[in-house]
Amino acid sequence: MSVENEHLPKEFHLQVTPSDNRDSTEPLRRGSLCPKCGIGKLDYNGLLELECLKCGYVVSGGGVCT
């Protein structure tokens, strides 16, 4: 699933710069804003990977210890 604005006129397209409001050294964790779309929040999926609930971006290999 992706965030699309194609049905809106160009002047109404959403411009997101997620890196502007998050320290790049801050680790991603559950509840963090998605670094790709900047809209969705990250949550763990069934494989213990952080996944964006809006765009489907997946962060794997985060060093999860079981």
N, CA, C, O and CB atoms as a CASP TS submission, in Angstrom:
PFRMAT TS
TARGET T0000
AUTHOR 0000-0000-0000
METHOD Language model
MODEL 1
PARENT N/A
ATOM      1  N   MET     1       0.849  -1.174   0.000  1.00  0.00           N
ATOM      2  CA  MET     1       0.000   0.000   0.000  1.00  0.00           C
ATOM      3  C   MET     1       0.889   1.231   0.000  1.00  0.00           C
ATOM      4  O   MET     1       1.864   1.279   0.750  1.00  0.00           O
ATOM      5  CB  MET     1      -0.963   0.002   1.217  1.00  0.00           C
ATOM      6  N   SER     2       0.582   2.216  -0.813  1.00  0.00           N
ATOM      7  CA  SER     2       1.374   3.439  -0.845  1.00  0.00           C
ATOM      8  C   SER     2       0.464   4.647  -0.692  1.00  0.00           C
ATOM      9  O   SER     2      -0.740   4.584  -0.938  1.00  0.00           O
ATOM     10  CB  SER     2       2.183   3.534  -2.150  1.00  0.00           C
ATOM     11  N   VAL     3       1.072   5.738  -0.282  1.00  0.00           N
ATOM     12  CA  VAL     3       0.336   6.984  -0.109  1.00  0.00           C
ATOM     13  C   VAL     3       0.384   7.718  -1.441  1.00  0.00           C
ATOM     14  O   VAL     3       1.455   8.115  -1.900  1.00  0.00           O
ATOM     15  CB  VAL     3       0.934   7.862   1.060  1.00  0.00           C
ATOM     16  N   GLU     4      -0.769   7.894  -2.053  1.00  0.00           N
ATOM     17  CA  GLU     4      -0.842   8.507  -3.381  1.00  0.00           C
ATOM     18  C   GLU     4      -1.700   9.764  -3.328  1.00  0.00           C
ATOM     19  O   GLU     4      -2.654   9.847  -2.555  1.00  0.00           O
ATOM     20  CB  GLU     4      -1.411   7.509  -4.417  1.00  0.00           C
ATOM     21  N   ASN     5      -1.350  10.736  -4.158  1.00  0.00           N
ATOM     22  CA  ASN     5      -2.108  11.979  -4.294  1.00  0.00           C
ATOM     23  C   ASN     5      -2.579  12.185  -5.724  1.00  0.00           C
ATOM     24  O   ASN     5      -2.956  13.299  -6.090  1.00  0.00           O
ATOM     25  CB  ASN     5      -1.266  13.167  -3.849  1.00  0.00           C
ATOM     26  N   GLU     6      -2.566  11.140  -6.537  1.00  0.00           N
ATOM     27  CA  GLU     6      -2.808  11.302  -7.970  1.00  0.00           C
ATOM     28  C   GLU     6      -4.208  11.806  -8.310  1.00  0.00           C
ATOM     29  O   GLU     6      -4.409  12.364  -9.388  1.00  0.00           O
ATOM     30  CB  GLU     6      -2.578  10.002  -8.661  1.00  0.00           C
ATOM     31  N   HIS     7      -5.178  11.623  -7.416  1.00  0.00           N
ATOM     32  CA  HIS     7      -6.531  12.087  -7.708  1.00  0.00           C
ATOM     33  C   HIS     7      -6.730  13.569  -7.381  1.00  0.00           C
ATOM     34  O   HIS     7      -7.788  14.125  -7.674  1.00  0.00           O
ATOM     35  CB  HIS     7      -7.532  11.256  -6.936  1.00  0.00           C
ATOM     36  N   LEU     8      -5.730  14.212  -6.779  1.00  0.00           N
ATOM     37  CA  LEU     8      -5.820  15.629  -6.438  1.00  0.00           C
ATOM     38  C   LEU     8      -5.028  16.481  -7.424  1.00  0.00           C
ATOM     39  O   LEU     8      -4.052  16.003  -8.004  1.00  0.00           O
ATOM     40  CB  LEU     8      -5.315  15.868  -5.011  1.00  0.00           C
ATOM     41  N   PRO     9      -5.432  17.734  -7.623  1.00  0.00           N
ATOM     42  CA  PRO     9      -4.612  18.640  -8.437  1.00  0.00           C
ATOM     43  C   PRO     9      -3.235  18.800  -7.787  1.00  0.00           C
ATOM     44  O   PRO     9      -3.106  18.689  -6.568  1.00  0.00           O
ATOM     45  CB  PRO     9      -5.310  20.032  -8.600  1.00  0.00           C
ATOM     46  N   LYS    10      -2.218  19.059  -8.593  1.00  0.00           N
ATOM     47  CA  LYS    10      -0.836  19.106  -8.123  1.00  0.00           C
ATOM     48  C   LYS    10      -0.626  20.083  -6.957  1.00  0.00           C
ATOM     49  O   LYS    10       0.168  19.801  -6.059  1.00  0.00           O
ATOM     50  CB  LYS    10       0.070  19.487  -9.267  1.00  0.00           C
ATOM     51  N   GLU    11      -1.321  21.217  -6.960  1.00  0.00           N
ATOM     52  CA  GLU    11      -1.119  22.200  -5.893  1.00  0.00           C
ATOM     53  C   GLU    11      -1.610  21.711  -4.529  1.00  0.00           C
ATOM     54  O   GLU    11      -1.293  22.311  -3.502  1.00  0.00           O
ATOM     55  CB  GLU    11      -1.825  23.488  -6.248  1.00  0.00           C
ATOM     56  N   PHE    12      -2.391  20.612  -4.520  1.00  0.00           N
ATOM     57  CA  PHE    12      -2.893  20.058  -3.261  1.00  0.00           C
ATOM     58  C   PHE    12      -2.138  18.805  -2.815  1.00  0.00           C
ATOM     59  O   PHE    12      -2.519  18.183  -1.824  1.00  0.00           O
ATOM     60  CB  PHE    12      -4.363  19.737  -3.396  1.00  0.00           C
ATOM     61  N   HIS    13      -1.080  18.426  -3.526  1.00  0.00           N
ATOM     62  CA  HIS    13      -0.318  17.241  -3.148  1.00  0.00           C
ATOM     63  C   HIS    13       0.380  17.454  -1.812  1.00  0.00           C
ATOM     64  O   HIS    13       0.893  18.536  -1.524  1.00  0.00           O
ATOM     65  CB  HIS    13       0.707  16.893  -4.231  1.00  0.00           C
ATOM     66  N   LEU    14       0.386  16.417  -1.018  1.00  0.00           N
ATOM     67  CA  LEU    14       1.019  16.459   0.292  1.00  0.00           C
ATOM     68  C   LEU    14       2.534  16.388   0.144  1.00  0.00           C
ATOM     69  O   LEU    14       3.055  15.490  -0.518  1.00  0.00           O
ATOM     70  CB  LEU    14       0.510  15.311   1.179  1.00  0.00           C
ATOM     71  N   GLN    15       3.228  17.319   0.749  1.00  0.00           N
ATOM     72  CA  GLN    15       4.686  17.346   0.744  1.00  0.00           C
ATOM     73  C   GLN    15       5.152  16.971   2.145  1.00  0.00           C
ATOM     74  O   GLN    15       4.891  17.705   3.098  1.00  0.00           O
ATOM     75  CB  GLN    15       5.242  18.757   0.310  1.00  0.00           C
ATOM     76  N   VAL    16       5.840  15.834   2.286  1.00  0.00           N
ATOM     77  CA  VAL    16       6.281  15.356   3.590  1.00  0.00           C
ATOM     78  C   VAL    16       7.796  15.274   3.616  1.00  0.00           C
ATOM     79  O   VAL    16       8.413  14.728   2.702  1.00  0.00           O
ATOM     80  CB  VAL    16       5.657  13.985   3.916  1.00  0.00           C
ATOM     81  N   THR    17       8.383  15.813   4.656  1.00  0.00           N
ATOM     82  CA  THR    17       9.819  15.680   4.878  1.00  0.00           C
ATOM     83  C   THR    17      10.019  15.106   6.274  1.00  0.00           C
ATOM     84  O   THR    17      10.292  15.852   7.214  1.00  0.00           O
ATOM     85  CB  THR    17      10.560  17.058   4.715  1.00  0.00           C
ATOM     86  N   PRO    18       9.886  13.781   6.423  1.00  0.00           N
ATOM     87  CA  PRO    18       9.915  13.171   7.747  1.00  0.00           C
ATOM     88  C   PRO    18      11.229  13.345   8.491  1.00  0.00           C
ATOM     89  O   PRO    18      11.233  13.366   9.721  1.00  0.00           O
ATOM     90  CB  PRO    18       9.620  11.729   7.628  1.00  0.00           C
ATOM     91  N   SER    19      12.340  13.470   7.783  1.00  0.00           N
ATOM     92  CA  SER    19      13.628  13.588   8.468  1.00  0.00           C
ATOM     93  C   SER    19      13.785  14.938   9.167  1.00  0.00           C
ATOM     94  O   SER    19      14.666  15.083  10.015  1.00  0.00           O
ATOM     95  CB  SER    19      14.766  13.387   7.477  1.00  0.00           C
ATOM     96  N   ASP    20      12.955  15.930   8.833  1.00  0.00           N
ATOM     97  CA  ASP    20      13.071  17.246   9.450  1.00  0.00           C
ATOM     98  C   ASP    20      12.650  17.239  10.922  1.00  0.00           C
ATOM     99  O   ASP    20      13.170  18.029  11.710  1.00  0.00           O
ATOM    100  CB  ASP    20      12.234  18.248   8.683  1.00  0.00           C
ATOM    101  N   ASN    21      11.723  16.365  11.302  1.00  0.00           N
ATOM    102  CA  ASN    21      11.218  16.393  12.663  1.00  0.00           C
ATOM    103  C   ASN    21      11.654  15.177  13.480  1.00  0.00           C
ATOM    104  O   ASN    21      10.997  14.831  14.462  1.00  0.00           O
ATOM    105  CB  ASN    21       9.717  16.480  12.643  1.00  0.00           C
ATOM    106  N   ARG    22      12.751  14.523  13.090  1.00  0.00           N
ATOM    107  CA  ARG    22      13.269  13.396  13.857  1.00  0.00           C
ATOM    108  C   ARG    22      14.779  13.420  13.794  1.00  0.00           C
ATOM    109  O   ARG    22      15.355  13.562  12.715  1.00  0.00           O
ATOM    110  CB  ARG    22      12.717  12.050  13.328  1.00  0.00           C
ATOM    111  N   ASP    23      15.428  13.283  14.938  1.00  0.00           N
ATOM    112  CA  ASP    23      16.884  13.223  14.991  1.00  0.00           C
ATOM    113  C   ASP    23      17.335  11.964  14.273  1.00  0.00           C
ATOM    114  O   ASP    23      16.861  10.873  14.589  1.00  0.00           O
ATOM    115  CB  ASP    23      17.402  13.247  16.461  1.00  0.00           C
ATOM    116  N   SER    24      18.248  12.095  13.306  1.00  0.00           N
ATOM    117  CA  SER    24      18.669  10.943  12.504  1.00  0.00           C
ATOM    118  C   SER    24      19.415   9.890  13.322  1.00  0.00           C
ATOM    119  O   SER    24      19.526   8.744  12.886  1.00  0.00           O
ATOM    120  CB  SER    24      19.546  11.408  11.364  1.00  0.00           C
ATOM    121  N   THR    25      19.926  10.257  14.497  1.00  0.00           N
ATOM    122  CA  THR    25      20.612   9.282  15.339  1.00  0.00           C
ATOM    123  C   THR    25      19.659   8.578  16.297  1.00  0.00           C
ATOM    124  O   THR    25      20.038   7.603  16.945  1.00  0.00           O
ATOM    125  CB  THR    25      21.716   9.959  16.122  1.00  0.00           C
ATOM    126  N   GLU    26      18.434   9.064  16.390  1.00  0.00           N
ATOM    127  CA  GLU    26      17.441   8.457  17.268  1.00  0.00           C
ATOM    128  C   GLU    26      17.007   7.116  16.684  1.00  0.00           C
ATOM    129  O   GLU    26      16.603   7.057  15.522  1.00  0.00           O
ATOM    130  CB  GLU    26      16.219   9.398  17.459  1.00  0.00           C
ATOM    131  N   PRO    27      17.082   6.034  17.467  1.00  0.00           N
ATOM    132  CA  PRO    27      16.684   4.731  16.936  1.00  0.00           C
ATOM    133  C   PRO    27      15.174   4.658  16.684  1.00  0.00           C
ATOM    134  O   PRO    27      14.377   5.242  17.417  1.00  0.00           O
ATOM    135  CB  PRO    27      17.106   3.621  17.900  1.00  0.00           C
ATOM    136  N   LEU    28      14.810   3.937  15.646  1.00  0.00           N
ATOM    137  CA  LEU    28      13.392   3.730  15.361  1.00  0.00           C
ATOM    138  C   LEU    28      12.845   2.734  16.360  1.00  0.00           C
ATOM    139  O   LEU    28      13.498   1.738  16.671  1.00  0.00           O
ATOM    140  CB  LEU    28      13.168   3.234  13.901  1.00  0.00           C
ATOM    141  N   ARG    29      11.659   2.995  16.861  1.00  0.00           N
ATOM    142  CA  ARG    29      11.007   2.081  17.785  1.00  0.00           C
ATOM    143  C   ARG    29       9.507   2.112  17.555  1.00  0.00           C
ATOM    144  O   ARG    29       8.999   2.921  16.779  1.00  0.00           O
ATOM    145  CB  ARG    29      11.342   2.440  19.244  1.00  0.00           C
ATOM    146  N   ARG    30       8.818   1.232  18.232  1.00  0.00           N
ATOM    147  CA  ARG    30       7.363   1.157  18.107  1.00  0.00           C
ATOM    148  C   ARG    30       6.758   2.521  18.441  1.00  0.00           C
ATOM    149  O   ARG    30       7.067   3.112  19.476  1.00  0.00           O
ATOM    150  CB  ARG    30       6.779   0.051  19.039  1.00  0.00           C
ATOM    151  N   GLY    31       5.894   3.012  17.554  1.00  0.00           N
ATOM    152  CA  GLY    31       5.244   4.298  17.751  1.00  0.00           C
ATOM    153  C   GLY    31       5.953   5.462  17.067  1.00  0.00           C
ATOM    154  O   GLY    31       5.400   6.560  16.996  1.00  0.00           O
ATOM    155  N   SER    32       7.183   5.239  16.556  1.00  0.00           N
ATOM    156  CA  SER    32       7.902   6.291  15.830  1.00  0.00           C
ATOM    157  C   SER    32       7.205   6.583  14.513  1.00  0.00           C
ATOM    158  O   SER    32       6.560   5.702  13.944  1.00  0.00           O
ATOM    159  CB  SER    32       9.371   5.883  15.580  1.00  0.00           C
ATOM    160  N   LEU    33       7.327   7.816  14.020  1.00  0.00           N
ATOM    161  CA  LEU    33       6.799   8.145  12.699  1.00  0.00           C
ATOM    162  C   LEU    33       7.614   7.415  11.637  1.00  0.00           C
ATOM    163  O   LEU    33       8.826   7.253  11.781  1.00  0.00           O
ATOM    164  CB  LEU    33       6.824   9.681  12.454  1.00  0.00           C
ATOM    165  N   CYS    34       6.963   6.984  10.593  1.00  0.00           N
ATOM    166  CA  CYS    34       7.613   6.273   9.501  1.00  0.00           C
ATOM    167  C   CYS    34       8.634   7.184   8.817  1.00  0.00           C
ATOM    168  O   CYS    34       8.301   8.313   8.456  1.00  0.00           O
ATOM    169  CB  CYS    34       6.567   5.768   8.482  1.00  0.00           C
ATOM    170  N   PRO    35       9.881   6.709   8.631  1.00  0.00           N
ATOM    171  CA  PRO    35      10.881   7.527   7.954  1.00  0.00           C
ATOM    172  C   PRO    35      10.632   7.664   6.454  1.00  0.00           C
ATOM    173  O   PRO    35      11.220   8.534   5.811  1.00  0.00           O
ATOM    174  CB  PRO    35      12.244   6.944   8.183  1.00  0.00           C
ATOM    175  N   LYS    36       9.769   6.818   5.887  1.00  0.00           N
ATOM    176  CA  LYS    36       9.487   6.877   4.447  1.00  0.00           C
ATOM    177  C   LYS    36       8.342   7.842   4.137  1.00  0.00           C
ATOM    178  O   LYS    36       8.508   8.769   3.343  1.00  0.00           O
ATOM    179  CB  LYS    36       9.148   5.479   3.916  1.00  0.00           C
ATOM    180  N   CYS    37       7.175   7.626   4.763  1.00  0.00           N
ATOM    181  CA  CYS    37       6.015   8.469   4.421  1.00  0.00           C
ATOM    182  C   CYS    37       5.804   9.613   5.407  1.00  0.00           C
ATOM    183  O   CYS    37       5.174  10.612   5.058  1.00  0.00           O
ATOM    184  CB  CYS    37       4.757   7.620   4.363  1.00  0.00           C
ATOM    185  N   GLY    38       6.317   9.489   6.631  1.00  0.00           N
ATOM    186  CA  GLY    38       6.178  10.547   7.619  1.00  0.00           C
ATOM    187  C   GLY    38       4.779  10.704   8.177  1.00  0.00           C
ATOM    188  O   GLY    38       4.509  11.651   8.916  1.00  0.00           O
ATOM    189  N   ILE    39       3.880   9.786   7.835  1.00  0.00           N
ATOM    190  CA  ILE    39       2.493   9.875   8.274  1.00  0.00           C
ATOM    191  C   ILE    39       2.152   8.754   9.248  1.00  0.00           C
ATOM    192  O   ILE    39       1.603   8.991  10.324  1.00  0.00           O
ATOM    193  CB  ILE    39       1.550   9.833   7.073  1.00  0.00           C
ATOM    194  N   GLY    40       2.489   7.520   8.848  1.00  0.00           N
ATOM    195  CA  GLY    40       2.152   6.354   9.654  1.00  0.00           C
ATOM    196  C   GLY    40       3.065   6.172  10.843  1.00  0.00           C
ATOM    197  O   GLY    40       4.149   6.750  10.915  1.00  0.00           O
ATOM    198  N   LYS    41       2.609   5.360  11.767  1.00  0.00           N
ATOM    199  CA  LYS    41       3.406   5.009  12.946  1.00  0.00           C
ATOM    200  C   LYS    41       3.908   3.582  12.784  1.00  0.00           C
ATOM    201  O   LYS    41       3.225   2.732  12.212  1.00  0.00           O
ATOM    202  CB  LYS    41       2.575   5.161  14.264  1.00  0.00           C
ATOM    203  N   LEU    42       5.108   3.330  13.294  1.00  0.00           N
ATOM    204  CA  LEU    42       5.702   2.002  13.206  1.00  0.00           C
ATOM    205  C   LEU    42       5.178   1.119  14.327  1.00  0.00           C
ATOM    206  O   LEU    42       5.000   1.566  15.460  1.00  0.00           O
ATOM    207  CB  LEU    42       7.235   2.087  13.260  1.00  0.00           C
ATOM    208  N   ASP    43       4.934  -0.155  13.988  1.00  0.00           N
ATOM    209  CA  ASP    43       4.512  -1.147  14.968  1.00  0.00           C
ATOM    210  C   ASP    43       5.110  -2.480  14.548  1.00  0.00           C
ATOM    211  O   ASP    43       5.444  -2.674  13.379  1.00  0.00           O
ATOM    212  CB  ASP    43       2.944  -1.228  15.079  1.00  0.00           C
ATOM    213  N   TYR    44       5.245  -3.398  15.497  1.00  0.00           N
ATOM    214  CA  TYR    44       5.822  -4.704  15.184  1.00  0.00           C
ATOM    215  C   TYR    44       4.824  -5.572  14.430  1.00  0.00           C
ATOM    216  O   TYR    44       3.639  -5.612  14.759  1.00  0.00           O
ATOM    217  CB  TYR    44       6.273  -5.411  16.466  1.00  0.00           C
ATOM    218  N   ASN    45       5.330  -6.275  13.399  1.00  0.00           N
ATOM    219  CA  ASN    45       4.512  -7.246  12.680  1.00  0.00           C
ATOM    220  C   ASN    45       4.785  -8.639  13.257  1.00  0.00           C
ATOM    221  O   ASN    45       5.458  -8.750  14.282  1.00  0.00           O
ATOM    222  CB  ASN    45       4.810  -7.204  11.140  1.00  0.00           C
ATOM    223  N   GLY    46       4.289  -9.681  12.637  1.00  0.00           N
ATOM    224  CA  GLY    46       4.451 -11.047  13.141  1.00  0.00           C
ATOM    225  C   GLY    46       5.873 -11.566  13.087  1.00  0.00           C
ATOM    226  O   GLY    46       6.175 -12.587  13.706  1.00  0.00           O
ATOM    227  N   LEU    47       6.755 -10.891  12.363  1.00  0.00           N
ATOM    228  CA  LEU    47       8.151 -11.318  12.246  1.00  0.00           C
ATOM    229  C   LEU    47       9.084 -10.467  13.113  1.00  0.00           C
ATOM    230  O   LEU    47      10.302 -10.496  12.937  1.00  0.00           O
ATOM    231  CB  LEU    47       8.596 -11.251  10.786  1.00  0.00           C
ATOM    232  N   LEU    48       8.501  -9.706  14.056  1.00  0.00           N
ATOM    233  CA  LEU    48       9.253  -8.805  14.938  1.00  0.00           C
ATOM    234  C   LEU    48      10.048  -7.756  14.165  1.00  0.00           C
ATOM    235  O   LEU    48      11.150  -7.376  14.559  1.00  0.00           O
ATOM    236  CB  LEU    48      10.196  -9.608  15.815  1.00  0.00           C
ATOM    237  N   GLU    49       9.465  -7.296  13.056  1.00  0.00           N
ATOM    238  CA  GLU    49      10.030  -6.198  12.278  1.00  0.00           C
ATOM    239  C   GLU    49       9.128  -4.990  12.487  1.00  0.00           C
ATOM    240  O   GLU    49       7.915  -5.134  12.639  1.00  0.00           O
ATOM    241  CB  GLU    49      10.157  -6.567  10.747  1.00  0.00           C
ATOM    242  N   LEU    50       9.716  -3.807  12.495  1.00  0.00           N
ATOM    243  CA  LEU    50       8.902  -2.601  12.575  1.00  0.00           C
ATOM    244  C   LEU    50       8.308  -2.339  11.200  1.00  0.00           C
ATOM    245  O   LEU    50       9.026  -2.337  10.200  1.00  0.00           O
ATOM    246  CB  LEU    50       9.740  -1.378  13.072  1.00  0.00           C
ATOM    247  N   GLU    51       7.002  -2.117  11.148  1.00  0.00           N
ATOM    248  CA  GLU    51       6.305  -1.908   9.884  1.00  0.00           C
ATOM    249  C   GLU    51       5.390  -0.699  10.000  1.00  0.00           C
ATOM    250  O   GLU    51       4.711  -0.518  11.010  1.00  0.00           O
ATOM    251  CB  GLU    51       5.498  -3.165   9.484  1.00  0.00           C
ATOM    252  N   CYS    52       5.376   0.135   8.949  1.00  0.00           N
ATOM    253  CA  CYS    52       4.492   1.302   8.909  1.00  0.00           C
ATOM    254  C   CYS    52       3.070   0.838   8.625  1.00  0.00           C
ATOM    255  O   CYS    52       2.835   0.058   7.703  1.00  0.00           O
ATOM    256  CB  CYS    52       4.963   2.328   7.835  1.00  0.00           C
ATOM    257  N   LEU    53       2.130   1.322   9.419  1.00  0.00           N
ATOM    258  CA  LEU    53       0.742   0.927   9.260  1.00  0.00           C
ATOM    259  C   LEU    53       0.065   1.623   8.082  1.00  0.00           C
ATOM    260  O   LEU    53      -1.011   1.202   7.657  1.00  0.00           O
ATOM    261  CB  LEU    53      -0.017   1.217  10.526  1.00  0.00           C
ATOM    262  N   LYS    54       0.684   2.693   7.543  1.00  0.00           N
ATOM    263  CA  LYS    54       0.102   3.425   6.409  1.00  0.00           C
ATOM    264  C   LYS    54       0.666   2.980   5.063  1.00  0.00           C
ATOM    265  O   LYS    54      -0.093   2.648   4.153  1.00  0.00           O
ATOM    266  CB  LYS    54       0.335   4.912   6.583  1.00  0.00           C
ATOM    267  N   CYS    55       2.009   2.970   4.930  1.00  0.00           N
ATOM    268  CA  CYS    55       2.602   2.708   3.611  1.00  0.00           C
ATOM    269  C   CYS    55       3.225   1.318   3.478  1.00  0.00           C
ATOM    270  O   CYS    55       3.590   0.915   2.374  1.00  0.00           O
ATOM    271  CB  CYS    55       3.650   3.743   3.320  1.00  0.00           C
ATOM    272  N   GLY    56       3.354   0.574   4.588  1.00  0.00           N
ATOM    273  CA  GLY    56       3.897  -0.773   4.517  1.00  0.00           C
ATOM    274  C   GLY    56       5.412  -0.859   4.573  1.00  0.00           C
ATOM    275  O   GLY    56       5.960  -1.950   4.421  1.00  0.00           O
ATOM    276  N   TYR    57       6.110   0.253   4.786  1.00  0.00           N
ATOM    277  CA  TYR    57       7.571   0.261   4.904  1.00  0.00           C
ATOM    278  C   TYR    57       7.987  -0.655   6.058  1.00  0.00           C
ATOM    279  O   TYR    57       7.391  -0.599   7.133  1.00  0.00           O
ATOM    280  CB  TYR    57       8.107   1.714   5.130  1.00  0.00           C
ATOM    281  N   VAL    58       9.000  -1.495   5.845  1.00  0.00           N
ATOM    282  CA  VAL    58       9.435  -2.442   6.863  1.00  0.00           C
ATOM    283  C   VAL    58      10.900  -2.173   7.229  1.00  0.00           C
ATOM    284  O   VAL    58      11.761  -2.031   6.361  1.00  0.00           O
ATOM    285  CB  VAL    58       9.251  -3.900   6.366  1.00  0.00           C
ATOM    286  N   VAL    59      11.152  -2.108   8.533  1.00  0.00           N
ATOM    287  CA  VAL    59      12.498  -1.970   9.073  1.00  0.00           C
ATOM    288  C   VAL    59      12.843  -3.309   9.692  1.00  0.00           C
ATOM    289  O   VAL    59      12.260  -3.690  10.707  1.00  0.00           O
ATOM    290  CB  VAL    59      12.604  -0.791  10.122  1.00  0.00           C
ATOM    291  N   SER    60      13.788  -4.035   9.093  1.00  0.00           N
ATOM    292  CA  SER    60      14.167  -5.332   9.650  1.00  0.00           C
ATOM    293  C   SER    60      15.608  -5.289  10.092  1.00  0.00           C
ATOM    294  O   SER    60      16.343  -4.364   9.750  1.00  0.00           O
ATOM    295  CB  SER    60      13.951  -6.463   8.629  1.00  0.00           C
ATOM    296  N   GLY    61      16.015  -6.289  10.853  1.00  0.00           N
ATOM    297  CA  GLY    61      17.392  -6.357  11.298  1.00  0.00           C
ATOM    298  C   GLY    61      17.726  -5.348  12.363  1.00  0.00           C
ATOM    299  O   GLY    61      18.858  -4.871  12.439  1.00  0.00           O
ATOM    300  N   GLY    62      16.755  -5.019  13.185  1.00  0.00           N
ATOM    301  CA  GLY    62      16.976  -4.023  14.224  1.00  0.00           C
ATOM    302  C   GLY    62      17.624  -4.561  15.480  1.00  0.00           C
ATOM    303  O   GLY    62      17.701  -3.855  16.485  1.00  0.00           O
ATOM    304  N   GLY    63      18.094  -5.806  15.443  1.00  0.00           N
ATOM    305  CA  GLY    63      18.765  -6.353  16.609  1.00  0.00           C
ATOM    306  C   GLY    63      17.820  -6.750  17.722  1.00  0.00           C
ATOM    307  O   GLY    63      18.135  -6.580  18.900  1.00  0.00           O
ATOM    308  N   VAL    64      16.659  -7.280  17.355  1.00  0.00           N
ATOM    309  CA  VAL    64      15.693  -7.719  18.357  1.00  0.00           C
ATOM    310  C   VAL    64      16.241  -8.952  19.054  1.00  0.00           C
ATOM    311  O   VAL    64      16.642  -9.922  18.412  1.00  0.00           O
ATOM    312  CB  VAL    64      14.305  -8.013  17.716  1.00  0.00           C
ATOM    313  N   CYS    65      16.252  -8.897  20.367  1.00  0.00           N
ATOM    314  CA  CYS    65      16.735 -10.024  21.154  1.00  0.00           C
ATOM    315  C   CYS    65      15.540 -10.793  21.695  1.00  0.00           C
ATOM    316  O   CYS    65      14.652 -10.198  22.305  1.00  0.00           O
ATOM    317  CB  CYS    65      17.657  -9.549  22.310  1.00  0.00           C
ATOM    318  N   THR    66      15.502 -12.093  21.484  1.00  0.00           N
ATOM    319  CA  THR    66      14.379 -12.885  21.977  1.00  0.00           C
ATOM    320  C   THR    66      14.781 -13.766  23.126  1.00  0.00           C
ATOM    321  O   THR    66      13.951 -14.501  23.661  1.00  0.00           O
ATOM    322  CB  THR    66      13.801 -13.728  20.873  1.00  0.00           C
TER
END
